[in-house]
Amino acid sequence: LDAQLTAIANAAAATGAQAWVMAPMVATAEEAKWFTAKCRAAGLPTAGTMVEVPAAALRSKHVMAECDFASIGTNDLSQYTFAADRMNGALAGLLTGWQPALWELIVATVEGAGGKPVGICGEVGGDPLLALVATGAGITSLSMATGKVGVVKAALAKHDLATCKAMLAAVLDAVSPQEAKAAVMALVDPEVAEILGAA
């Protein structure tokens, strides 16, 4: 790890890039503090954590106090929340980004972050409807495949923050992923709904 962080710091210094470095599978505030200290010692001022296990989401206030930003890995967070191996296709229904319990953890992470940046990576980030829900939850950045940027951008441009917050509330009130998605679709701008129907 020391060699990797030194290499990143050297590359950032040589290129003038602003490097944000994060650690995967952080579960506790102690782990976040340890990693942040390693980054600082290597000359990397911006250290973050992946939120991929429920413990980090539930204790976000304490984890985020030790770092500068977070990125929620929704694929792994779903896997560990629902005790469902993401490589097992038979369990795909449990691992959909529409699961209300997943959004409870996302909201807990954002609220605990105290205004620090919290992004999303994983399948949720590239879904135009879930990008709206994420915006309502206070997510500050979305990671996605290049081919999905256009449709996500179009969906975001057609909805205001109040609507996105209403979508989040609808997901949290739902009792199933199917109900959550239907509730969000009922709030979607008709033009976006048409685009998604054709996609």
PLY file of the C-alpha trace (Angstrom):
ply
format ascii 1.0
element vertex 199
property float x
property float y
property float z
element edge 198
property int vertex1
property int vertex2
end_header
0.00 0.00 0.00
2.81 2.43 0.84
4.37 1.84 -2.57
1.03 2.37 -4.32
0.28 5.60 -2.47
3.79 6.91 -3.14
3.40 6.13 -6.83
0.05 7.95 -6.96
1.52 10.96 -5.15
4.49 11.06 -7.52
2.21 10.83 -10.55
-0.01 13.62 -9.19
3.02 15.83 -8.55
4.41 15.19 -12.03
1.15 15.93 -13.82
-0.46 18.52 -11.57
-3.49 16.27 -11.16
-5.65 16.46 -8.06
-5.69 12.85 -6.89
-8.53 11.59 -4.75
-7.66 8.19 -3.30
-10.07 5.81 -1.59
-9.85 2.48 0.17
-12.19 -0.43 -0.56
-14.14 -2.50 1.95
-13.76 -0.09 4.86
-15.96 -1.25 7.73
-14.99 0.94 10.70
-13.90 4.45 11.59
-10.58 3.04 12.76
-9.90 1.62 9.30
-10.83 4.93 7.66
-8.54 6.82 10.05
-5.66 4.43 9.34
-6.02 4.79 5.58
-6.35 8.57 5.73
-3.16 8.78 7.79
-1.36 6.65 5.19
-2.53 9.00 2.43
-1.47 12.11 4.29
1.95 10.61 5.02
2.38 9.92 1.30
1.53 13.51 0.44
-2.01 12.83 -0.77
-4.35 15.39 0.84
-7.70 13.94 -0.25
-8.49 10.52 1.19
-11.79 8.71 1.00
-13.53 5.45 1.61
-15.70 3.08 -0.35
-18.97 2.31 1.40
-19.56 -1.31 0.44
-20.53 -2.94 3.73
-23.57 -2.04 5.85
-21.43 -1.26 8.90
-19.80 1.68 7.10
-23.19 3.03 6.00
-24.75 2.69 9.43
-21.74 4.31 11.12
-21.21 6.89 8.39
-21.00 9.79 10.84
-17.95 8.24 12.46
-16.37 6.80 9.31
-16.75 10.07 7.41
-15.28 12.08 10.26
-11.98 10.37 9.43
-11.90 11.03 5.67
-12.72 13.60 3.01
-15.23 11.85 0.76
-16.94 8.54 0.07
-18.18 6.53 -2.86
-20.96 4.01 -2.35
-20.32 0.74 -4.16
-23.92 -0.28 -4.65
-23.12 -3.70 -6.11
-21.19 -4.89 -3.06
-23.38 -2.99 -0.61
-26.39 -4.85 -2.01
-24.57 -8.17 -1.85
-23.70 -7.79 1.82
-27.02 -6.23 2.81
-29.08 -9.05 1.35
-26.60 -11.88 2.00
-26.79 -12.65 -1.71
-23.76 -13.57 -3.80
-23.73 -11.16 -6.75
-22.27 -13.92 -8.96
-25.37 -16.08 -8.41
-27.89 -15.18 -11.11
-30.71 -16.83 -9.21
-30.42 -14.10 -6.58
-30.53 -11.18 -9.01
-33.94 -10.08 -7.70
-32.38 -9.31 -4.34
-29.57 -7.30 -5.89
-31.56 -4.80 -7.93
-30.86 -1.14 -7.28
-34.56 -0.66 -6.61
-34.44 -2.38 -3.23
-35.77 0.09 -0.62
-33.40 -1.25 2.05
-30.42 -0.34 -0.13
-31.69 3.24 -0.27
-32.06 3.34 3.50
-28.32 2.67 3.70
-27.51 5.21 0.99
-29.49 7.88 2.85
-27.76 6.94 6.12
-24.38 7.34 4.43
-25.20 10.77 3.02
-26.70 12.03 6.26
-23.71 10.84 8.26
-21.27 12.47 5.84
-22.11 15.90 7.17
-21.91 17.63 3.81
-18.78 15.87 2.55
-19.01 14.57 -1.04
-20.65 11.16 -1.44
-20.74 9.55 -4.87
-22.16 6.33 -6.24
-20.42 3.76 -8.38
-21.89 0.46 -9.48
-24.94 -0.30 -11.57
-27.10 2.29 -9.84
-24.98 5.18 -11.11
-25.69 4.44 -14.77
-29.45 3.91 -14.45
-31.22 7.15 -15.46
-34.16 6.60 -13.12
-32.00 5.63 -10.16
-29.76 8.63 -10.90
-32.81 10.78 -10.16
-33.39 8.94 -6.88
-29.71 9.33 -6.02
-29.92 13.07 -6.63
-32.87 13.20 -4.27
-30.76 11.41 -1.66
-28.02 14.04 -1.87
-25.49 12.03 -3.88
-22.93 14.42 -5.38
-21.45 12.32 -8.21
-22.32 9.30 -10.31
-19.90 6.86 -11.91
-21.06 5.08 -15.05
-20.01 3.64 -18.39
-19.44 6.30 -21.05
-22.35 5.03 -23.14
-24.82 5.81 -20.35
-23.83 9.43 -19.80
-26.20 10.85 -22.43
-29.42 9.29 -21.17
-28.57 9.96 -17.52
-27.77 13.59 -18.35
-31.06 13.92 -20.24
-33.04 12.49 -17.32
-31.37 14.80 -14.80
-31.94 17.86 -16.98
-35.70 17.26 -17.04
-36.27 17.03 -13.27
-35.86 19.49 -10.43
-34.51 18.63 -6.99
-37.94 18.63 -5.37
-39.11 15.93 -7.80
-35.98 13.89 -7.18
-36.61 14.09 -3.44
-40.19 12.96 -3.98
-38.87 10.00 -5.96
-36.55 9.07 -3.11
-39.43 9.28 -0.63
-41.50 7.02 -2.86
-38.72 4.42 -2.97
-38.29 4.50 0.80
-42.04 4.06 1.30
-42.25 1.10 -1.10
-42.44 -2.49 0.13
-40.79 -4.06 -2.91
-38.42 -3.10 -5.72
-41.26 -3.39 -8.22
-43.40 -0.98 -6.24
-40.45 1.40 -5.86
-39.79 1.54 -9.60
-43.48 1.98 -10.42
-43.74 4.86 -7.96
-40.77 6.62 -9.53
-42.10 6.04 -13.05
-45.31 7.76 -12.00
-43.28 10.91 -11.24
-41.05 10.87 -14.31
-41.29 13.58 -16.96
-43.29 12.16 -19.91
-40.50 12.90 -22.41
-38.00 10.95 -20.31
-40.47 8.11 -19.87
-40.84 7.97 -23.66
-37.06 7.92 -24.17
-36.64 5.14 -21.63
-39.47 3.18 -23.16
-37.69 3.25 -26.49
-34.30 2.38 -25.04
0 1
1 2
2 3
3 4
4 5
5 6
6 7
7 8
8 9
9 10
10 11
11 12
12 13
13 14
14 15
15 16
16 17
17 18
18 19
19 20
20 21
21 22
22 23
23 24
24 25
25 26
26 27
27 28
28 29
29 30
30 31
31 32
32 33
33 34
34 35
35 36
36 37
37 38
38 39
39 40
40 41
41 42
42 43
43 44
44 45
45 46
46 47
47 48
48 49
49 50
50 51
51 52
52 53
53 54
54 55
55 56
56 57
57 58
58 59
59 60
60 61
61 62
62 63
63 64
64 65
65 66
66 67
67 68
68 69
69 70
70 71
71 72
72 73
73 74
74 75
75 76
76 77
77 78
78 79
79 80
80 81
81 82
82 83
83 84
84 85
85 86
86 87
87 88
88 89
89 90
90 91
91 92
92 93
93 94
94 95
95 96
96 97
97 98
98 99
99 100
100 101
101 102
102 103
103 104
104 105
105 106
106 107
107 108
108 109
109 110
110 111
111 112
112 113
113 114
114 115
115 116
116 117
117 118
118 119
119 120
120 121
121 122
122 123
123 124
124 125
125 126
126 127
127 128
128 129
129 130
130 131
131 132
132 133
133 134
134 135
135 136
136 137
137 138
138 139
139 140
140 141
141 142
142 143
143 144
144 145
145 146
146 147
147 148
148 149
149 150
150 151
151 152
152 153
153 154
154 155
155 156
156 157
157 158
158 159
159 160
160 161
161 162
162 163
163 164
164 165
165 166
166 167
167 168
168 169
169 170
170 171
171 172
172 173
173 174
174 175
175 176
176 177
177 178
178 179
179 180
180 181
181 182
182 183
183 184
184 185
185 186
186 187
187 188
188 189
189 190
190 191
191 192
192 193
193 194
194 195
195 196
196 197
197 198
